[in-house]
């Protein structure tokens, strides 16, 4: 019963986000510019962004894209090397996928209610976190490859529109997989341990 409720909520979220996607993209841009004036994001920009940039660099390398990452003390920069020139990629704290992590958190709060064992809840949370991280690396890699092979307009369309859709498809798969294979009720767990 709880599973159906979570799927309905995720599907409803998908419908609402697709309907409001242009407004959501504009609001996201506004929030990013507003939060850029604060200084709380600087540790994320300094420590997390270079780490994820290395993951993106590793992800695009098999597709013939060589990259250079500058992690100097004053500035971070991510470049792709193309025809003896460089193509800069604006990889910032906002590109990491905090929106998808927030959606994951909200869905975890709703989806983990019930009589599930604590160990299966922990497994579900870990699976959700790493899956969302990989989805974001994939998304950033597609954007970088789009900039490299097509143009920046393609990359902006993917950045603004595909990201929300991809996150919701991932969440629907995540909850299907979690309810089918990961989450166990406390009574089932106790019964297995008793045998």
N, C-alpha and C positions, 0 to 999 in steps of 0.2 A: 504494500500500500504506500509506504513511504517513498519507494522507488518511483512510482507513477507520479507522485507529487513533485519530486525533484526534476524528473524529465519534463513535466508540464511547465515548471518554472523556467528551466533552461530554454525550452522551446519558445515560451512566451518572451523571454529575454532576447532570443534571437530575432523574433518578429519585431519587437520594439526597436532593437538596435538597427536592424536593416531599414526600418521605416524612418528612424531618426538619424541615420548615418551621416548625412551632410551637416546636420546641426551638431552632432556628436564630434565630428572632425573639427568644426570651427571652435566648439567649446574646449576641446582638448588643446588646440593651438593657443587659445586664450589663457587657459590654466597653466600651460607650460611657460608662456611668457611672463605670467604673473609670478609663478614659483621661481623662475630664473632670477628674479630680483632678490629673493631670499638666499641665505647662505647655507641652508641645511642640506642641500643636494651636493655640496662640494666633496664630502667624503665618498659619496657614491661615485661621483665623477672621477675622483682620484684613484679609488681602489677597485671598484666593481667594473666600471666601464673598460679599463684596460684588460681585465681578465676575460670579459665577454668578447672583447675585440679579438683576442687571441683565439677564442673558440670559433668566431666567425671566420677569421683568417684560415684556420684549419679546415673549416667546412667548404670554403670556396676554392681552396688550393687544387683539389682534384678536377675542377672545371677550368683549369688553366689560368687562374687569376692569382698573380703574385701580389703580396701585400707588404707594407712596411708600417710598423706601429712605433710611434714615438711616445715614450712614457716619461719624458723628462720632467723635472720638478716643477717647471713653470707652466707646461702645457702638454695636453694629450692630443695626438693627431693620428688618424688612420688613413692610409693612402693605399691605392691600388696602382700597380705599375703597368702601364699600357704603352706599347710602342716607344720605349725609352723615355716616356713622360710619366707624370703622376696624375692620378685622378683622386682628389680629396673626397672623403666620405665624412659627412657630419654625423658622427656617432657620439651621442650625448646621453646623459642620464635618462632622458625621457624616452629614448629608443629601446631601453632594456625590456620593456614590457610590464611596467608596474601596473598598467590597467588590467592586463590578463591575470596578474598575481592577485589583484584586488577582487576580480570576478571569481577566481578560484577560492579565495578566502570566504567570500560571501556564500558560494555554493557549498563549501565545506561546513559552514555553520548550519545551513539548512539541511544538507544531505547526511550529516553524521548523527543527526538526532535519531534516537532509537536504541534498541537494546543490542548494540554491537559490542564485541569484545574490544578491550583497549588495544590489544596488540594488532588487531585487524584495522582499527581506526588509525593507528600509527603507520601501518603499512600503506593505507589509503592516502594519508597525508604526504608521505614520502614519495609515493608514486605520482601524486598530483603535482608536487613541487618540481620534481625532476622532469616530468612530462611537459609541464608548462615552460620550464627553462629551455628544453629542447625545441619546443614549438617556437619560442622567441628567437633562438639561434637560427632555426630554419627560416623564419620570417626575415630576420636581418640579413641572412645570406642571400635570399632571393632578391631583396632590395639592392644589396651590393652588386650582385650579378646583373641585375637590371640596369643599374647605373653604368656598369662596365660594358655590357654587350648591346644595350638598347639606348636609353637616354634617361635623363633625370625626371622627365614627365611620367614615364612608365613607373619609375621607382616611387614617385610621390603618390600615384594612384594606388599602388600596392600598399604603401605605407599608411595611407589614410583610410582605405576601404577594405582591403583583404585581411588586414590584421584582426579587426573585430570579428569578421566572419570566421576566420581560421580559429580564433580562440573559442568561439561558441561551438564549432564543430568538434574541437578537441574536448571541450567540457562534456558534450553529449557522449562522446566515446568513453571518456574517463569515467563518467558515472555508470554507463552500461557495463564497462569492464569491472569497475569496483563492486557493483551490486552482484554481478554474476560470478566473480572469481576471487575477490579480495575480502570483502566484508563478511564476517561470520557473526551470528547471534551468540550472545553469552551462553545460552543454554546448549547450543551445538558445540561450542568450544569446551564446556564442562563435560559434555557427554563423551567427546573424543578423549579428553584427558583421563576420564574415569576408566575407559577401556584400555 
